[in-house]
Structure formats: structure tokens, C-alpha cells
Amino acid sequence: MRGSLAERAGVLAPLVPPKNFIPTFLLQPDAGDFATGVKQASQTTSSNLAFDLSELSPAQQAGRWAQELADGASWARQTLASDLNRYFTSSVEPLWPQIQVEAAADRTLRAETLLRGGVDALLATLHPDCRWQPPTLYIPFGDDHDIALPGHGLLLIPSYFAPRLIVTYRPDAASVLTYPIFVGGQSTDQADVLGPLLGRTRAAVLAALRDPATTTSVAERVGISLGSASQHATVLRNAGLVSTTRIGGAVLHTLTPLGQALLRSGPNVGS
């Protein structure tokens, strides 16, 4: 990335320092895309802006801009939107294809866990730091306090960058639990592993992963044993064609951009 963090982040640098409070107005869980999230953040009501900024540390509150933002000044709101867009373009957009692949794998894994084991299995495998003891989900924080969900539910959001669990309480809507997604393992040297990729069954496994699947699902789709499906998925992962996500005993395989490109270049693979 070109330029220092301060140059790329602008007003975001003091607003969101490492290991500190994140202003709630920067978390827009109902936004369908980044542009909508920026718009919603910059249109936060003055009262909510003032409350969020009052929770910041003195270092985060430094500068005229933060005070003007707390007062709802239009130029401060425009600066916030501009710096959010600039930081995304310079620092996040290059990673966006990878983020989308990992997020899709995480969502598919959660959906399959929910389908096979229900809500109990979903919450029990959500994150190693979570402990599900029905009807309570225990999450480690600095001090103990209860967050009730008065009929509004809990919205789960996977994050590629979050270093820890983040809870946002919303009294009139679903509270939000942001959790770090599990990133698939890195492949080994492709020059050493591309040779074993040749073969009809392995090509069929690759084609079966056009939609992310567990090892069991791959075996069912291709009509092979569970052990064989696992072996083929390992070879494909080592070749950089497949990414594997593990949470406890659950395993989900998804195509990497390289694997997707290979299938696009050979439409008859696995047919």
C-alpha cells in the first residue's frame, strides 16, 4: 500500500485506534454494500454522534473535527464520508476478492451447521471464545454485564479484519455480534503439487465445489467415499485451488480465485 497509515486513514486514524472503542456509527450492519454504509454513517443523527464521540478516549477526541462532528456540522460529515471512501480504495479494495471468498465460505459453513445441528450447533461453534449454555451465550469482555434480547434477536456478522468479538446493543432492533471469520489455510509450493491434479475423479471434486461444501457433501455429490473426498480436497488445497475452513470438527471447502479461473477456462472439467 502506498502512503503511511495516517495519510491513507485521515480522520479515521485517531477515531479508530488499535484495541480501543469503536464508535457505533461506524458499524452499519443493515447496509447492503459499502456505499450505503458510508451514507448511513455520515447521516447519523447529531444526538447519536455526540453520544458515541463522548465515549471516546481523550486522544480520540483530539482536534476540532471530532467536536464539529459531534455537533453535526455538514463539513465534518463530508470529511468522514470522504476519508471512509479513500481508505477503502487505498487499503481494502485490493483485498476485496479474497474477502468475498472467505466471507462466502464462512456464511456457507454457518448455514450448513444450522441446517444439520440447529441453533445450538451454530452458537456452539461460532467462535472459540464463545460458550453456549442455553439460553445464554457467554462472550468474554472486560466486565460482566448481561445483554437482553427483548424479542429482537441477534444479528451475526462475520468480519475479515475484526481481531476480537464485538457486540453492539440496539434497543429497538436486533443486537449485533461481529466475529472474526476463519481464514482457510495457505497452500504449499504449487510446483511440487500440480502433477497429482490430473485425473477424472479429482476434476469432478473440483467441479463439485462450484458451490462450497463440506467433505461429506463433496463425497455425496461425486459419489465417492468420505476418505477419498478428503484426500482429493487436500491435494486441491495444496495446489491453491481450494480453501479449507475449519471450526472444531466442521470442515468446509470453497474454491479459491485460482480454482474458479481454472473451471472457467475449462467448462467441461468434471462433466
C-alpha positions as CSV (number, residue, x, y, z in Angstrom):
1,M,0.0,0.0,0.0
2,R,1.3,3.4,-0.9
3,G,1.5,6.1,1.8
4,S,1.5,5.9,5.5
5,L,-1.4,4.8,7.6
6,A,-2.1,8.4,8.7
7,E,-2.1,9.5,5.0
8,R,-4.5,6.8,4.0
9,A,-6.8,6.9,7.0
10,G,-7.2,10.7,7.5
11,V,-9.7,11.4,10.4
12,L,-10.2,7.6,10.9
13,A,-6.7,7.2,12.4
14,P,-7.5,8.9,15.7
15,L,-11.1,7.8,15.6
16,V,-10.4,4.1,15.5
17,P,-7.0,3.4,17.2
18,P,-6.0,-0.2,17.7
19,K,-7.5,-2.1,20.7
20,N,-9.9,0.7,21.6
21,F,-13.6,1.6,21.5
22,I,-15.1,1.7,18.0
23,P,-17.8,4.4,17.6
24,T,-21.2,2.7,17.0
25,F,-22.0,5.0,14.0
26,L,-19.1,3.3,12.0
27,L,-20.9,-0.1,12.4
28,Q,-23.8,-0.2,9.9
29,P,-25.0,-3.8,10.0
30,D,-28.1,-3.1,7.9
31,A,-26.2,-1.7,4.9
32,G,-26.2,-3.9,1.9
33,D,-23.0,-2.5,0.5
34,F,-20.1,-0.2,1.4
35,A,-21.5,2.9,-0.3
36,T,-24.7,2.5,1.7
37,G,-22.8,2.0,4.9
38,V,-20.8,5.2,4.3
39,K,-24.0,7.1,3.6
40,Q,-25.7,5.9,6.7
41,A,-22.7,6.6,8.9
42,S,-22.5,10.2,7.6
43,Q,-26.2,10.7,8.2
44,T,-26.2,9.6,11.8
45,T,-28.3,11.9,14.0
46,S,-26.4,14.6,15.9
47,S,-27.6,13.1,19.2
48,N,-26.1,9.7,18.4
49,L,-22.9,11.2,17.1
50,A,-22.5,13.2,20.3
51,F,-23.1,10.2,22.5
52,D,-20.7,7.9,20.6
53,L,-18.0,10.5,20.5
54,S,-18.4,11.2,24.2
55,E,-17.4,7.6,24.8
56,L,-14.1,8.0,23.1
57,S,-10.8,8.4,24.9
58,P,-9.2,11.9,25.1
59,A,-6.7,11.0,22.4
60,Q,-9.6,10.0,20.1
61,Q,-11.5,13.3,20.8
62,A,-8.5,15.4,19.9
63,G,-8.9,18.0,17.2
64,R,-11.6,20.4,16.0
65,W,-13.0,17.9,13.5
66,A,-14.3,15.5,16.2
67,Q,-16.1,18.3,18.1
68,E,-17.6,19.6,14.9
69,L,-18.8,16.1,14.0
70,A,-20.3,15.7,17.5
71,D,-22.2,19.0,16.8
72,G,-23.4,17.6,13.4
73,A,-21.5,20.0,11.2
74,S,-22.0,19.2,7.5
75,W,-18.3,19.7,6.6
76,A,-17.3,17.2,9.3
77,R,-19.8,14.7,8.0
78,Q,-18.5,15.2,4.4
79,T,-14.9,14.7,5.7
80,L,-16.0,11.4,7.4
81,A,-17.5,10.1,4.2
82,S,-14.6,11.2,2.0
83,D,-12.0,9.6,4.3
84,L,-14.0,6.4,4.6
85,N,-14.1,6.1,0.8
86,R,-10.5,7.0,0.4
87,Y,-9.3,4.4,3.0
88,F,-11.5,1.7,1.4
89,T,-10.0,2.4,-2.1
90,S,-6.4,2.5,-0.9
91,S,-6.4,-0.2,1.8
92,V,-9.3,-2.6,1.5
93,E,-10.4,-2.7,-2.2
94,P,-7.2,-4.6,-3.3
95,L,-8.2,-7.4,-0.8
96,W,-11.9,-7.4,-1.7
97,P,-11.9,-10.6,-3.9
98,Q,-10.1,-12.5,-1.1
99,I,-12.5,-11.1,1.5
100,Q,-15.5,-12.1,-0.6
101,V,-14.2,-15.7,-1.0
102,E,-13.6,-16.1,2.8
103,A,-16.9,-14.5,3.7
104,A,-18.8,-16.7,1.4
105,A,-17.1,-19.8,2.9
106,D,-18.0,-18.6,6.4
107,R,-21.6,-18.0,5.6
108,T,-22.0,-21.4,3.9
109,L,-20.4,-23.1,6.8
110,R,-22.8,-21.4,9.3
111,A,-25.8,-22.2,7.1
112,E,-24.8,-25.9,6.9
113,T,-24.1,-26.0,10.6
114,L,-27.5,-24.5,11.3
115,L,-29.2,-27.0,8.9
116,R,-27.5,-30.0,10.4
117,G,-27.4,-29.1,14.1
118,G,-29.8,-26.2,14.6
119,V,-29.2,-23.0,16.6
120,D,-27.4,-24.9,19.4
121,A,-24.7,-26.1,17.0
122,L,-24.4,-22.7,15.3
123,L,-23.8,-20.8,18.5
124,A,-21.6,-23.6,20.0
125,T,-19.2,-23.4,17.0
126,L,-19.4,-19.7,16.4
127,H,-16.0,-18.7,17.9
128,P,-13.6,-20.4,20.3
129,D,-14.1,-17.6,22.9
130,C,-17.9,-18.1,22.9
131,R,-19.6,-20.5,25.3
132,W,-23.1,-21.5,24.5
133,Q,-25.1,-22.6,27.6
134,P,-28.8,-22.4,26.6
135,P,-30.3,-19.9,26.8
136,T,-27.2,-17.8,27.3
137,L,-24.3,-17.1,25.0
138,Y,-21.2,-16.2,27.1
139,I,-18.7,-13.8,25.5
140,P,-15.5,-12.6,27.2
141,F,-15.4,-8.9,27.9
142,G,-13.6,-6.6,30.4
143,D,-16.5,-6.5,32.8
144,D,-19.5,-8.7,33.4
145,H,-22.9,-7.5,32.2
146,D,-26.0,-9.0,30.6
147,I,-27.4,-8.0,27.2
148,A,-31.0,-9.0,26.9
149,L,-32.6,-9.5,23.5
150,P,-36.2,-8.3,24.0
151,G,-37.7,-10.2,21.1
152,H,-35.4,-8.5,18.5
153,G,-32.9,-11.4,18.1
154,L,-29.2,-11.4,17.4
155,L,-27.6,-10.5,14.1
156,L,-24.3,-12.3,13.3
157,I,-21.8,-10.6,11.1
158,P,-18.5,-12.2,10.0
159,S,-15.6,-9.8,9.8
160,Y,-12.4,-10.3,7.9
161,F,-10.5,-7.7,10.0
162,A,-12.0,-7.8,13.5
163,P,-9.4,-9.1,15.9
164,R,-12.0,-10.0,18.5
165,L,-15.7,-10.3,19.2
166,I,-17.6,-7.0,19.1
167,V,-21.1,-6.6,20.5
168,T,-23.4,-3.7,19.6
169,Y,-26.6,-3.4,21.6
170,R,-29.5,-1.8,19.8
171,P,-32.6,-1.5,22.0
172,D,-35.1,-1.2,19.1
173,A,-33.5,-3.7,16.7
174,A,-31.5,-6.9,16.7
175,S,-28.3,-6.6,18.7
176,V,-25.2,-7.3,16.6
177,L,-22.4,-9.8,17.3
178,T,-19.4,-9.2,14.9
179,Y,-17.0,-12.1,15.0
180,P,-13.7,-12.8,13.2
181,I,-14.1,-15.2,10.3
182,F,-11.8,-18.2,10.0
183,V,-9.5,-17.9,7.1
184,G,-8.6,-21.0,5.1
185,G,-5.0,-22.4,5.3
186,Q,-2.3,-21.4,2.8
187,S,-1.3,-23.7,0.0
188,T,2.2,-25.2,-0.3
189,D,4.5,-24.7,-3.3
190,Q,2.4,-25.3,-6.4
191,A,5.4,-26.6,-8.5
192,D,5.5,-29.6,-6.2
193,V,1.8,-30.5,-6.2
194,L,0.3,-29.7,-9.6
195,G,1.3,-33.1,-11.0
196,P,-1.2,-35.2,-8.9
197,L,-4.1,-33.0,-10.0
198,L,-4.6,-34.9,-13.2
199,G,-7.4,-37.4,-13.0
200,R,-11.2,-37.7,-13.6
201,T,-12.2,-38.1,-10.0
202,R,-10.2,-35.1,-8.8
203,A,-11.6,-33.0,-11.6
204,A,-15.1,-34.0,-10.5
205,V,-14.3,-32.9,-6.9
206,L,-13.1,-29.6,-8.2
207,A,-16.3,-29.1,-10.2
208,A,-18.4,-30.1,-7.3
209,L,-17.0,-27.2,-5.3
210,R,-18.6,-24.6,-7.6
211,D,-20.8,-24.3,-4.6
212,P,-18.9,-24.5,-1.2
213,A,-19.4,-27.8,0.5
214,T,-18.2,-29.9,3.5
215,T,-16.2,-33.1,2.9
216,T,-19.3,-35.2,3.4
217,S,-21.3,-33.1,0.8
218,V,-18.4,-33.5,-1.7
219,A,-18.4,-37.2,-1.2
220,E,-22.2,-37.3,-1.8
221,R,-22.0,-35.1,-4.9
222,V,-19.3,-37.0,-6.6
223,G,-20.3,-40.5,-5.4
224,I,-17.0,-41.4,-3.6
225,S,-16.1,-42.4,-0.1
226,L,-15.5,-39.8,2.6
227,G,-11.8,-40.7,2.9
228,S,-11.4,-40.3,-0.9
229,A,-13.1,-36.9,-0.9
230,S,-10.9,-35.7,1.9
231,Q,-7.8,-36.9,0.1
232,H,-8.7,-35.2,-3.1
233,A,-9.7,-31.9,-1.3
234,T,-6.2,-31.9,0.4
235,V,-4.4,-32.2,-3.0
236,L,-6.6,-29.4,-4.4
237,R,-6.0,-27.2,-1.4
238,N,-2.2,-27.7,-1.6
239,A,-2.4,-26.7,-5.2
240,G,-4.0,-23.4,-4.2
241,L,-7.3,-24.3,-6.0
242,V,-9.4,-24.9,-2.8
243,S,-9.5,-23.1,0.5
244,T,-10.5,-25.1,3.7
245,T,-12.1,-23.5,6.7
246,R,-12.1,-25.4,10.0
247,I,-14.2,-24.8,13.1
248,G,-13.9,-27.6,15.6
249,G,-14.9,-30.8,13.8
250,A,-16.6,-29.0,10.9
251,V,-14.7,-28.6,7.6
252,L,-15.9,-26.5,4.6
253,H,-14.2,-26.4,1.2
254,T,-14.5,-23.5,-1.2
255,L,-12.9,-22.6,-4.5
256,T,-10.1,-20.0,-4.5
257,P,-9.9,-17.4,-7.3
258,L,-7.4,-19.7,-9.0
259,G,-9.7,-22.6,-8.8
260,Q,-12.6,-20.6,-10.1
261,A,-10.4,-19.4,-13.0
262,L,-9.4,-23.0,-13.8
263,L,-13.1,-24.1,-14.0
264,R,-13.9,-21.0,-16.2
265,S,-11.1,-21.9,-18.6
266,G,-12.2,-25.5,-18.8
267,P,-16.0,-25.6,-18.9
268,N,-16.1,-29.4,-19.3
269,V,-14.0,-30.1,-16.1
270,G,-15.7,-32.7,-14.1
271,S,-18.5,-33.3,-16.6
